[in-house]
Amino acid sequence: MFKKTLTALAIAAAALSAQAQDVLKVAATAVPHAEILNFVKPQLKTQGVDLQVREFSDYIQPNAAVEDKQLDANFFQHQPYLDSYNKDRKSSLVAVPNGKVHVEPFGAYSKKIKNVKDLKDGALIAIPNDPSNAGRALLLLQKQGLIELKDPKNITATPLDIAKNPKKLKFRELEAALLPRALGDVDLALINTNYAIEAKLNPTKDALFIEGADSPYTNIVAARADRANDPVIQKLMNALHTPETKKFIQEKYKGAVVPAF
Protein backbone atom coordinates (compact mmCIF):
# COMPACT_ATOMS: atom_id res chain seq x y z
CA MET A 1 0.00 0.00 0.00
CA PHE A 2 2.84 2.33 0.93
CA LYS A 3 4.57 1.67 -2.43
CA LYS A 4 1.34 2.37 -4.30
CA THR A 5 1.01 5.68 -2.46
CA LEU A 6 4.56 6.66 -3.37
CA THR A 7 3.92 5.74 -7.00
CA ALA A 8 0.76 7.82 -7.07
CA LEU A 9 2.60 10.77 -5.52
CA ALA A 10 5.39 10.45 -8.10
CA ILE A 11 2.87 10.43 -10.95
CA ALA A 12 1.13 13.46 -9.48
CA ALA A 13 4.44 15.29 -9.09
CA ALA A 14 5.36 14.52 -12.70
CA ALA A 15 1.98 15.78 -13.87
CA LEU A 16 2.40 18.99 -11.88
CA SER A 17 5.89 19.43 -13.29
CA ALA A 18 4.55 19.04 -16.83
CA GLN A 19 1.80 21.54 -16.12
CA ALA A 20 4.36 24.01 -14.81
CA GLN A 21 6.10 24.18 -18.19
CA ASP A 22 5.73 27.54 -19.96
CA VAL A 23 4.59 26.86 -23.52
CA LEU A 24 6.36 28.96 -26.16
CA LYS A 25 5.04 28.64 -29.72
CA VAL A 26 7.48 29.86 -32.35
CA ALA A 27 6.98 30.05 -36.13
CA ALA A 28 9.97 29.23 -38.33
CA THR A 29 10.96 28.24 -41.82
CA ALA A 30 12.34 24.70 -41.94
CA VAL A 31 16.01 25.36 -42.71
CA PRO A 32 17.94 26.51 -40.80
CA HIS A 33 15.55 28.19 -38.37
CA ALA A 34 13.46 25.22 -37.23
CA GLU A 35 16.60 23.07 -37.06
CA ILE A 36 18.30 25.59 -34.77
CA LEU A 37 15.19 25.91 -32.59
CA ASN A 38 14.91 22.15 -32.25
CA PHE A 39 18.58 22.04 -31.22
CA VAL A 40 17.91 24.32 -28.22
CA LYS A 41 14.58 22.68 -27.34
CA PRO A 42 16.03 20.17 -24.82
CA GLN A 43 17.95 22.92 -23.04
CA LEU A 44 14.82 25.02 -22.70
CA LYS A 45 12.86 22.07 -21.35
CA THR A 46 15.25 21.86 -18.39
CA GLN A 47 14.45 25.54 -17.75
CA GLY A 48 10.70 24.96 -17.66
CA VAL A 49 9.97 26.01 -21.25
CA ASP A 50 8.07 23.78 -23.66
CA LEU A 51 9.25 25.10 -27.03
CA GLN A 52 6.80 24.23 -29.80
CA VAL A 53 8.14 24.89 -33.30
CA ARG A 54 5.62 25.47 -36.10
CA GLU A 55 7.13 25.27 -39.58
CA PHE A 56 6.05 27.49 -42.48
CA SER A 57 7.15 27.52 -46.11
CA ASP A 58 6.49 31.21 -46.86
CA TYR A 59 7.38 34.63 -45.44
CA ILE A 60 3.86 36.00 -44.80
CA GLN A 61 2.12 33.51 -42.52
CA PRO A 62 4.79 33.42 -39.78
CA ASN A 63 4.28 37.14 -39.12
CA ALA A 64 0.50 36.99 -39.49
CA ALA A 65 0.27 34.12 -36.99
CA VAL A 66 2.24 36.08 -34.39
CA GLU A 67 0.27 39.26 -35.00
CA ASP A 68 -3.01 37.33 -34.62
CA LYS A 69 -1.75 35.85 -31.31
CA GLN A 70 -1.88 32.29 -32.64
CA LEU A 71 1.87 32.04 -31.95
CA ASP A 72 4.20 33.85 -29.55
CA ALA A 73 7.21 34.70 -31.74
CA ASN A 74 8.87 33.85 -35.02
CA PHE A 75 12.35 33.19 -36.32
CA PHE A 76 12.80 33.41 -40.09
CA GLN A 77 13.43 37.01 -41.19
CA HIS A 78 15.89 39.88 -41.13
CA GLN A 79 15.17 43.43 -39.96
CA PRO A 80 14.77 44.99 -43.45
CA TYR A 81 12.11 42.40 -44.27
CA LEU A 82 10.30 43.02 -40.97
CA ASP A 83 10.39 46.78 -41.58
CA SER A 84 8.93 46.27 -45.06
CA TYR A 85 6.26 43.89 -43.74
CA ASN A 86 5.23 46.32 -40.99
CA LYS A 87 4.94 49.16 -43.48
CA ASP A 88 2.95 47.19 -46.06
CA ARG A 89 0.65 45.43 -43.59
CA LYS A 90 0.36 48.26 -41.06
CA SER A 91 1.77 45.87 -38.49
CA SER A 92 3.86 46.62 -35.41
CA LEU A 93 5.93 43.50 -34.80
CA VAL A 94 9.37 44.11 -33.33
CA ALA A 95 12.70 42.37 -33.02
CA VAL A 96 13.04 41.14 -29.45
CA PRO A 97 15.92 42.59 -27.40
CA ASN A 98 19.21 40.86 -28.18
CA GLY A 99 17.30 39.15 -30.98
CA LYS A 100 20.05 38.69 -33.60
CA VAL A 101 21.01 35.07 -34.27
CA HIS A 102 22.70 34.47 -37.64
CA VAL A 103 23.37 35.68 -41.16
CA GLU A 104 22.48 33.64 -44.23
CA PRO A 105 24.69 35.06 -47.01
CA PHE A 106 22.46 35.63 -50.06
CA GLY A 107 23.70 34.01 -53.26
CA ALA A 108 23.27 33.70 -57.03
CA TYR A 109 22.81 30.27 -58.62
CA SER A 110 22.58 28.92 -62.15
CA LYS A 111 22.15 25.63 -64.00
CA LYS A 112 23.25 27.20 -67.29
CA ILE A 113 26.53 28.95 -66.53
CA LYS A 114 29.49 28.26 -64.26
CA ASN A 115 30.85 31.80 -64.07
CA VAL A 116 29.10 35.17 -63.93
CA LYS A 117 31.35 36.30 -66.82
CA ASP A 118 29.45 33.86 -69.03
CA LEU A 119 26.12 35.64 -68.48
CA LYS A 120 24.83 36.61 -71.92
CA ASP A 121 23.17 39.83 -72.99
CA GLY A 122 19.42 39.69 -72.40
CA ALA A 123 19.78 36.94 -69.78
CA LEU A 124 16.76 36.23 -67.57
CA ILE A 125 17.36 36.81 -63.85
CA ALA A 126 14.96 35.58 -61.14
CA ILE A 127 14.80 37.57 -57.90
CA PRO A 128 12.50 37.49 -54.83
CA ASN A 129 9.28 39.49 -55.16
CA ASP A 130 9.20 40.94 -51.64
CA PRO A 131 10.61 44.48 -51.37
CA SER A 132 13.49 43.89 -48.96
CA ASN A 133 14.84 40.75 -50.63
CA ALA A 134 14.32 42.14 -54.14
CA GLY A 135 16.42 45.13 -53.15
CA ARG A 136 18.97 42.83 -51.56
CA ALA A 137 19.25 40.86 -54.81
CA LEU A 138 19.67 43.98 -56.91
CA LEU A 139 22.33 45.36 -54.57
CA LEU A 140 24.24 42.10 -54.95
CA LEU A 141 23.97 42.30 -58.74
CA GLN A 142 25.17 45.89 -58.56
CA LYS A 143 28.17 44.80 -56.49
CA GLN A 144 29.06 42.43 -59.33
CA GLY A 145 28.96 45.34 -61.79
CA LEU A 146 26.01 43.88 -63.70
CA ILE A 147 23.63 46.80 -63.05
CA GLU A 148 23.67 50.25 -61.50
CA LEU A 149 20.83 51.54 -59.35
CA LYS A 150 19.59 55.15 -59.29
CA ASP A 151 20.27 55.08 -55.55
CA PRO A 152 23.16 52.64 -55.02
CA LYS A 153 22.17 52.13 -51.34
CA ASN A 154 18.43 51.59 -51.81
CA ILE A 155 17.65 48.37 -49.91
CA THR A 156 14.08 48.28 -51.26
CA ALA A 157 14.99 48.86 -54.91
CA THR A 158 13.00 47.18 -57.68
CA PRO A 159 13.94 46.59 -61.33
CA LEU A 160 12.29 49.97 -62.05
CA ASP A 161 15.07 51.60 -60.01
CA ILE A 162 17.84 50.34 -62.31
CA ALA A 163 19.69 53.26 -63.92
CA LYS A 164 22.18 51.28 -66.01
CA ASN A 165 21.74 47.77 -67.39
CA PRO A 166 24.53 47.28 -69.96
CA LYS A 167 23.71 43.61 -70.58
CA LYS A 168 19.99 44.40 -70.94
CA LEU A 169 19.19 41.81 -68.29
CA LYS A 170 15.56 40.82 -67.90
CA PHE A 171 14.01 40.20 -64.49
CA ARG A 172 11.39 37.79 -63.22
CA GLU A 173 10.12 38.43 -59.69
CA LEU A 174 8.94 35.31 -57.85
CA GLU A 175 7.98 34.31 -54.33
CA ALA A 176 11.24 33.51 -52.54
CA ALA A 177 10.28 29.89 -51.84
CA LEU A 178 9.78 29.22 -55.58
CA LEU A 179 13.17 30.45 -56.74
CA PRO A 180 15.06 27.11 -56.52
CA ARG A 181 12.40 25.48 -58.71
CA ALA A 182 12.83 28.23 -61.31
CA LEU A 183 16.55 27.51 -61.82
CA GLY A 184 15.92 25.46 -64.96
CA ASP A 185 13.84 28.23 -66.54
CA VAL A 186 16.14 31.21 -65.98
CA ASP A 187 19.80 32.02 -66.53
CA LEU A 188 20.46 33.12 -62.94
CA ALA A 189 18.45 33.12 -59.70
CA LEU A 190 19.15 35.09 -56.52
CA ILE A 191 18.07 32.77 -53.71
CA ASN A 192 17.75 33.16 -49.94
CA THR A 193 20.08 30.70 -48.24
CA ASN A 194 17.35 28.92 -46.27
CA TYR A 195 15.59 27.97 -49.51
CA ALA A 196 18.89 27.16 -51.22
CA ILE A 197 19.78 24.70 -48.45
CA GLU A 198 16.31 23.12 -48.59
CA ALA A 199 16.86 22.59 -52.33
CA LYS A 200 20.16 20.78 -51.59
CA LEU A 201 22.26 23.65 -52.90
CA ASN A 202 25.50 24.35 -51.06
CA PRO A 203 25.85 28.15 -50.85
CA THR A 204 29.59 28.07 -50.27
CA LYS A 205 30.20 25.77 -53.27
CA ASP A 206 27.29 26.21 -55.67
CA ALA A 207 26.75 29.98 -55.60
CA LEU A 208 28.37 31.89 -58.48
CA PHE A 209 28.67 34.84 -56.12
CA ILE A 210 27.49 35.42 -52.58
CA GLU A 211 27.30 38.11 -49.92
CA GLY A 212 30.22 38.52 -47.57
CA ALA A 213 30.11 37.99 -43.82
CA ASP A 214 29.54 41.74 -43.47
CA SER A 215 25.94 41.35 -44.67
CA PRO A 216 23.54 43.62 -42.72
CA TYR A 217 20.72 41.10 -43.12
CA THR A 218 20.99 39.37 -39.75
CA ASN A 219 18.15 36.97 -38.97
CA ILE A 220 16.21 37.89 -35.84
CA VAL A 221 13.56 36.61 -33.46
CA ALA A 222 10.45 38.81 -33.67
CA ALA A 223 7.33 39.17 -31.54
CA ARG A 224 4.48 41.53 -30.75
CA ALA A 225 5.60 44.59 -28.82
CA ASP A 226 3.71 43.46 -25.72
CA ARG A 227 5.67 40.17 -25.67
CA ALA A 228 9.11 41.43 -26.73
CA ASN A 229 10.44 41.54 -23.16
CA ASP A 230 8.71 38.37 -22.00
CA PRO A 231 11.08 36.38 -19.72
CA VAL A 232 10.19 33.15 -21.54
CA ILE A 233 11.24 34.63 -24.90
CA GLN A 234 14.43 35.88 -23.30
CA LYS A 235 15.14 32.33 -22.15
CA LEU A 236 14.88 31.36 -25.81
CA MET A 237 17.34 34.09 -26.79
CA ASN A 238 19.78 33.00 -24.10
CA ALA A 239 19.61 29.43 -25.42
CA LEU A 240 20.16 30.62 -29.00
CA HIS A 241 23.25 32.56 -27.94
CA THR A 242 25.18 29.80 -26.15
CA PRO A 243 28.60 28.57 -27.32
CA GLU A 244 26.94 25.20 -27.98
CA THR A 245 24.46 26.76 -30.40
CA LYS A 246 27.25 28.65 -32.16
CA LYS A 247 29.20 25.40 -32.57
CA PHE A 248 26.08 23.65 -33.90
CA ILE A 249 25.54 26.34 -36.54
CA GLN A 250 29.19 26.38 -37.60
CA GLU A 251 29.51 22.61 -37.86
CA LYS A 252 26.15 21.85 -39.46
CA TYR A 253 26.06 24.61 -42.09
CA LYS A 254 29.79 25.02 -42.77
CA GLY A 255 29.69 28.71 -43.64
CA ALA A 256 26.29 28.73 -45.34
CA VAL A 257 24.87 30.11 -42.09
CA VAL A 258 27.08 32.38 -39.98
CA PRO A 259 26.46 33.06 -36.24
CA ALA A 260 25.89 36.72 -35.47
CA PHE A 261 26.60 36.55 -31.73
C-alpha positions as CSV (number, residue, x, y, z in Angstrom):
1,M,0.0,0.0,0.0
2,F,2.8,2.3,0.9
3,K,4.6,1.7,-2.4
4,K,1.3,2.4,-4.3
5,T,1.0,5.7,-2.5
6,L,4.6,6.7,-3.4
7,T,3.9,5.7,-7.0
8,A,0.8,7.8,-7.1
9,L,2.6,10.8,-5.5
10,A,5.4,10.4,-8.1
11,I,2.9,10.4,-10.9
12,A,1.1,13.5,-9.5
13,A,4.4,15.3,-9.1
14,A,5.4,14.5,-12.7
15,A,2.0,15.8,-13.9
16,L,2.4,19.0,-11.9
17,S,5.9,19.4,-13.3
18,A,4.6,19.0,-16.8
19,Q,1.8,21.5,-16.1
20,A,4.4,24.0,-14.8
21,Q,6.1,24.2,-18.2
22,D,5.7,27.5,-20.0
23,V,4.6,26.9,-23.5
24,L,6.4,29.0,-26.2
25,K,5.0,28.6,-29.7
26,V,7.5,29.9,-32.4
27,A,7.0,30.1,-36.1
28,A,10.0,29.2,-38.3
29,T,11.0,28.2,-41.8
30,A,12.3,24.7,-41.9
31,V,16.0,25.4,-42.7
32,P,17.9,26.5,-40.8
33,H,15.5,28.2,-38.4
34,A,13.5,25.2,-37.2
35,E,16.6,23.1,-37.1
36,I,18.3,25.6,-34.8
37,L,15.2,25.9,-32.6
38,N,14.9,22.1,-32.3
39,F,18.6,22.0,-31.2
40,V,17.9,24.3,-28.2
41,K,14.6,22.7,-27.3
42,P,16.0,20.2,-24.8
43,Q,18.0,22.9,-23.0
44,L,14.8,25.0,-22.7
45,K,12.9,22.1,-21.4
46,T,15.3,21.9,-18.4
47,Q,14.5,25.5,-17.8
48,G,10.7,25.0,-17.7
49,V,10.0,26.0,-21.3
50,D,8.1,23.8,-23.7
51,L,9.3,25.1,-27.0
52,Q,6.8,24.2,-29.8
53,V,8.1,24.9,-33.3
54,R,5.6,25.5,-36.1
55,E,7.1,25.3,-39.6
56,F,6.0,27.5,-42.5
57,S,7.2,27.5,-46.1
58,D,6.5,31.2,-46.9
59,Y,7.4,34.6,-45.4
60,I,3.9,36.0,-44.8
61,Q,2.1,33.5,-42.5
62,P,4.8,33.4,-39.8
63,N,4.3,37.1,-39.1
64,A,0.5,37.0,-39.5
65,A,0.3,34.1,-37.0
66,V,2.2,36.1,-34.4
67,E,0.3,39.3,-35.0
68,D,-3.0,37.3,-34.6
69,K,-1.7,35.8,-31.3
70,Q,-1.9,32.3,-32.6
71,L,1.9,32.0,-32.0
72,D,4.2,33.9,-29.6
73,A,7.2,34.7,-31.7
74,N,8.9,33.9,-35.0
75,F,12.3,33.2,-36.3
76,F,12.8,33.4,-40.1
77,Q,13.4,37.0,-41.2
78,H,15.9,39.9,-41.1
79,Q,15.2,43.4,-40.0
80,P,14.8,45.0,-43.4
81,Y,12.1,42.4,-44.3
82,L,10.3,43.0,-41.0
83,D,10.4,46.8,-41.6
84,S,8.9,46.3,-45.1
85,Y,6.3,43.9,-43.7
86,N,5.2,46.3,-41.0
87,K,4.9,49.2,-43.5
88,D,3.0,47.2,-46.1
89,R,0.7,45.4,-43.6
90,K,0.4,48.3,-41.1
91,S,1.8,45.9,-38.5
92,S,3.9,46.6,-35.4
93,L,5.9,43.5,-34.8
94,V,9.4,44.1,-33.3
95,A,12.7,42.4,-33.0
96,V,13.0,41.1,-29.5
97,P,15.9,42.6,-27.4
98,N,19.2,40.9,-28.2
99,G,17.3,39.1,-31.0
100,K,20.1,38.7,-33.6
101,V,21.0,35.1,-34.3
102,H,22.7,34.5,-37.6
103,V,23.4,35.7,-41.2
104,E,22.5,33.6,-44.2
105,P,24.7,35.1,-47.0
106,F,22.5,35.6,-50.1
107,G,23.7,34.0,-53.3
108,A,23.3,33.7,-57.0
109,Y,22.8,30.3,-58.6
110,S,22.6,28.9,-62.2
111,K,22.2,25.6,-64.0
112,K,23.2,27.2,-67.3
113,I,26.5,28.9,-66.5
114,K,29.5,28.3,-64.3
115,N,30.8,31.8,-64.1
116,V,29.1,35.2,-63.9
117,K,31.4,36.3,-66.8
118,D,29.4,33.9,-69.0
119,L,26.1,35.6,-68.5
120,K,24.8,36.6,-71.9
121,D,23.2,39.8,-73.0
122,G,19.4,39.7,-72.4
123,A,19.8,36.9,-69.8
124,L,16.8,36.2,-67.6
125,I,17.4,36.8,-63.9
126,A,15.0,35.6,-61.1
127,I,14.8,37.6,-57.9
128,P,12.5,37.5,-54.8
129,N,9.3,39.5,-55.2
130,D,9.2,40.9,-51.6
131,P,10.6,44.5,-51.4
132,S,13.5,43.9,-49.0
133,N,14.8,40.7,-50.6
134,A,14.3,42.1,-54.1
135,G,16.4,45.1,-53.1
136,R,19.0,42.8,-51.6
137,A,19.3,40.9,-54.8
138,L,19.7,44.0,-56.9
139,L,22.3,45.4,-54.6
140,L,24.2,42.1,-54.9
141,L,24.0,42.3,-58.7
142,Q,25.2,45.9,-58.6
143,K,28.2,44.8,-56.5
144,Q,29.1,42.4,-59.3
145,G,29.0,45.3,-61.8
146,L,26.0,43.9,-63.7
147,I,23.6,46.8,-63.1
148,E,23.7,50.2,-61.5
149,L,20.8,51.5,-59.3
150,K,19.6,55.1,-59.3
151,D,20.3,55.1,-55.5
152,P,23.2,52.6,-55.0
153,K,22.2,52.1,-51.3
154,N,18.4,51.6,-51.8
155,I,17.6,48.4,-49.9
156,T,14.1,48.3,-51.3
157,A,15.0,48.9,-54.9
158,T,13.0,47.2,-57.7
159,P,13.9,46.6,-61.3
160,L,12.3,50.0,-62.1
161,D,15.1,51.6,-60.0
162,I,17.8,50.3,-62.3
163,A,19.7,53.3,-63.9
164,K,22.2,51.3,-66.0
165,N,21.7,47.8,-67.4
166,P,24.5,47.3,-70.0
167,K,23.7,43.6,-70.6
168,K,20.0,44.4,-70.9
169,L,19.2,41.8,-68.3
170,K,15.6,40.8,-67.9
171,F,14.0,40.2,-64.5
172,R,11.4,37.8,-63.2
173,E,10.1,38.4,-59.7
174,L,8.9,35.3,-57.9
175,E,8.0,34.3,-54.3
176,A,11.2,33.5,-52.5
177,A,10.3,29.9,-51.8
178,L,9.8,29.2,-55.6
179,L,13.2,30.5,-56.7
180,P,15.1,27.1,-56.5
181,R,12.4,25.5,-58.7
182,A,12.8,28.2,-61.3
183,L,16.5,27.5,-61.8
184,G,15.9,25.5,-65.0
185,D,13.8,28.2,-66.5
186,V,16.1,31.2,-66.0
187,D,19.8,32.0,-66.5
188,L,20.5,33.1,-62.9
189,A,18.5,33.1,-59.7
190,L,19.1,35.1,-56.5
191,I,18.1,32.8,-53.7
192,N,17.7,33.2,-49.9
193,T,20.1,30.7,-48.2
194,N,17.3,28.9,-46.3
195,Y,15.6,28.0,-49.5
196,A,18.9,27.2,-51.2
197,I,19.8,24.7,-48.5
198,E,16.3,23.1,-48.6
199,A,16.9,22.6,-52.3
200,K,20.2,20.8,-51.6
201,L,22.3,23.7,-52.9
202,N,25.5,24.4,-51.1
203,P,25.8,28.1,-50.9
204,T,29.6,28.1,-50.3
205,K,30.2,25.8,-53.3
206,D,27.3,26.2,-55.7
207,A,26.7,30.0,-55.6
208,L,28.4,31.9,-58.5
209,F,28.7,34.8,-56.1
210,I,27.5,35.4,-52.6
211,E,27.3,38.1,-49.9
212,G,30.2,38.5,-47.6
213,A,30.1,38.0,-43.8
214,D,29.5,41.7,-43.5
215,S,25.9,41.4,-44.7
216,P,23.5,43.6,-42.7
217,Y,20.7,41.1,-43.1
218,T,21.0,39.4,-39.7
219,N,18.1,37.0,-39.0
220,I,16.2,37.9,-35.8
221,V,13.6,36.6,-33.5
222,A,10.5,38.8,-33.7
223,A,7.3,39.2,-31.5
224,R,4.5,41.5,-30.8
225,A,5.6,44.6,-28.8
226,D,3.7,43.5,-25.7
227,R,5.7,40.2,-25.7
228,A,9.1,41.4,-26.7
229,N,10.4,41.5,-23.2
230,D,8.7,38.4,-22.0
231,P,11.1,36.4,-19.7
232,V,10.2,33.2,-21.5
233,I,11.2,34.6,-24.9
234,Q,14.4,35.9,-23.3
235,K,15.1,32.3,-22.2
236,L,14.9,31.4,-25.8
237,M,17.3,34.1,-26.8
238,N,19.8,33.0,-24.1
239,A,19.6,29.4,-25.4
240,L,20.2,30.6,-29.0
241,H,23.2,32.6,-27.9
242,T,25.2,29.8,-26.2
243,P,28.6,28.6,-27.3
244,E,26.9,25.2,-28.0
245,T,24.5,26.8,-30.4
246,K,27.3,28.7,-32.2
247,K,29.2,25.4,-32.6
248,F,26.1,23.6,-33.9
249,I,25.5,26.3,-36.5
250,Q,29.2,26.4,-37.6
251,E,29.5,22.6,-37.9
252,K,26.1,21.9,-39.5
253,Y,26.1,24.6,-42.1
254,K,29.8,25.0,-42.8
255,G,29.7,28.7,-43.6
256,A,26.3,28.7,-45.3
257,V,24.9,30.1,-42.1
258,V,27.1,32.4,-40.0
259,P,26.5,33.1,-36.2
260,A,25.9,36.7,-35.5
261,F,26.6,36.5,-31.7
